[in-house]
């Protein structure tokens, strides 16, 4: 399957070699006051002069989001002697200052050399390879659909059915202090991995109690929750309509 996709890559890249005018760049007339951009352009041009091309994936800012098929994209780019880098941008915007000129200029030069649709083709193929991979464990937020508890169809970090089962099974031992009202946070985040067959593993817990005295009872709640997660065959996450292995997080509310 990978050989077929790589063959497709070569065909697409050959067909898509409509090159830009290499003598024109949208960075030709950057304002002298845009020092942020000018510094990045200087660095990019120095790297290119030394034979270094870099594809920069914008992973966001505070909400860091790496490329879904990152490992496959790195491998594909390497065939063309292109490096890969994740870059982040600041949420703080300064008037007259342009972020990510390094990555944007590099992308322009890569397209000049390999064609307008070259990078789009690589991204599509790396994403497809990600769906076929038996080794990648994706973050659930990167998937087209998230892992789901049986018969539930919403992509969210809460399962009404698990919460109902937990409420039915749970006992609050002597010494547990319940929260005073519903506005106060008291919960446990349960992390785990769901493979392509729906089997779960690698379960972990993170508790938030209103009263620190309740921390000594964490193991009690863990033993109630484990079978709810591990003894159930989940609906796996999907990428491009194919089942994939991913992590997942479910929040269970405590009284």
C-alpha angles and dihedrals in degrees: 000000000000091000090053092051092048090050088051088051092056092049093048093047091050093050094044099056096122097141127209122239098275091205093061127069133169085227094062094096106036112159115257088231092059092088094161091061096039093055091051092047090052090053093046093050091049090052092048091049087056091052097259121137119181130191107211119203112204102227094184126242126273090355097061112202118178122201112280094227095034098140092048092046090052090052093048094048091049089064087065095041091251121141125219128226137174113222131187131207129212123249087218109089120202116201113250094011120111122206128212097020088144093060095039093050091047090051090051092052093047090053090048090056102038107022142270097281098036098104093041089054093050092048092051092049095045089051091051092048088052090059091051096045121113094193107053121095105197129203107252092237089062093058127093089231125017127230108278136200110244113287093006117113107181122106100226143116093252133074117200090198095051090047091051092049092047092050089051095049104035125103120191106221126223108282096035111128113211121216116263097233142001094259092069119091117243116150148118125237111213117202124192145144124254115199128207092274094052095255115143130217144149094055118188136175136216117185131202113191128183088216121042089213088074093065091086088065097057094107090054092059093041092060091053094048100044097073091045088061105028101040094055130083105228130204103255123232117261137219117191088350092302122117114248138180114255143155122250140194126208125185119215119193121227128205 
